[in-house]
Amino acid sequence: MLIKILSYTWLIVFLLLGIAMLEGTPLQMLKDKEFINKHIKPAVTLIDSFKKANSRLPTNAEFNELLYTSLSIYEEYNPYDSSEESLVTGYIRDQKNVPDEIKTQNVDWSNNYALAVWRGEWFEYYTSWDHKYIGNNYKWSSSISKFFYMAFIGGLPFIIPVIRKLFRKRFSNH
């Protein structure tokens, strides 16, 4: 009797975890979109505007100054005060500084750049050569697969005895 109670408790806990993952997906997808619009797109627009006006990309110092002086979303950022930090933590202009997550070959660094943005627990990136945002990529498909994974783990106490019976039956007949 105790094993049944523990098995059902196990199942319920993992089903609730799976449901929580499904439930959080739309909110996380919305937060990701807002984050890109608020923190990444304005920095990209700034760099692209600078490039258009000056026929070159900004240096790191110019980029930091642009962030500090031009974007209201970065008003908390002051490059001269080390106690404050920008969410854009990296303005990448050469292959040797590219993180493994976005490494690629044949990038013309005189015309391209990447941005690294700290999300509090992970980095997200923007790459100018393919105009791509690389982040946690929450999607319904991954949430659904995680739900089924949790349901499978929750169902293990019920699946294992059935598998054991099948194996015993199969091997005891030979």
Secondary structure as UniProt FT lines:
FT   HELIX           2..35
FT   HELIX           36..40
FT   HELIX           41..54
FT   HELIX           60..70
FT   HELIX           72..74
FT   TURN            75..76
FT   TURN            79..80
FT   TURN            82..83
FT   STRAND          88..92
FT   HELIX           95..97
FT   HELIX           100..102
FT   TURN            109..111
FT   STRAND          114..118
FT   STRAND          123..127
FT   TURN            128..131
FT   STRAND          132..134
FT   HELIX           140..172
//
